[in-house]
Amino acid sequence: MRKLFIPLFSIAVLVSCGTAKNASGTGTSESSASAKGNKAFLSAYKEIRAEDLKKNLYVIASDEMEGRDTGSPGQKRAGEYMVNYYKSLGISYPKALGSYYQKVPADFMKKRGGGNLPDSENILAFIEGSERPEEIVVISGHYDHVGTRNGVVYNGADDDGSGTVAVMEIAKAFQAAKKAGNGPKRSILFLHVTGEEHGLFGSEYYTDHPVFPLANTVVDLNIDMIGRDDPENRGKQYVYVIGSDMLSSQLKVINEAANKMTNNLELNYKYDDPNDTERLYYRSDHYNFAKNNVPVAFFFDGIHEDYHKPTDDVEKIDYNLLAKRAQLVFATAWELANRPQRIMVDKK
Ligand SMILES: [Zn+2]
């Protein structure tokens, strides 16, 4: 999750978006709970396990990765671990890309205020859809963090180690379904972006240079911090969901149905308030999809006491809650990838 920065011009954008949102659209009557009782779904869903998330996070957020600053050797080591993980599962990359890596050039980031960051990479894993392979469901999370300062490693276990391992775990579940003959009908892109903390650079690069046309991109489910709780929700089984009714009247409905058939978490929409001063809709990678009219939902645990501190460590993660939130994203993605009609963009 990126630190808050408020340029004055965007206040006007925020207000106008809020007005538009209130002025248009209602819910949808189309059923979205088709996965309930679906054996294929239930067996894939069980592949998302707290202990596996923990195992991967203990690597991704270890001191060896040096806080995963954009373009750093530590970040590249984390990236290699992720690529090897996908290879071990038999999950490949998008053919058009030719590898798991999409280079995000230093120059691109410099022009956007990234200073002298070195070249970095987004990492893309891909499962092709069986019936509508040209339609893409994106599940994203940034794998960079803020690095090392004065010799202290900022491990970023929650931010966004938690999202990184959740994306990896969800990929494993979809791959298990595919191996059992129940692969997704639409394609799924597992998108690990870089440069988030410095300015959402990896997701901006991806949406400026999409591997698949954005017009065919159905949704971005973005996961940035889902392994902890915040002071307002201490001990609760909850997750903040942000932006899910901004562009499509169907996405929020689908996510709620997916939640009911999985862990029934408390879905907190506090940050959908256009007057909220944290402006979270604009502060993680989904925004680069939303600004291109791709519906998004952002899954988030809140701003807690270890946010952007060297104490954001693996010992403080609630792995059971992390698994439940990852299962929710998986269930939502399952429905979005398998329902007969792609969700509509019917709100502005
Ligand atoms: Zn952050």
Residues whose N, C-alpha, C, O or C-beta is under 5 A from the ligand:
A	BS01	ZN	M1 R2 D159 E197
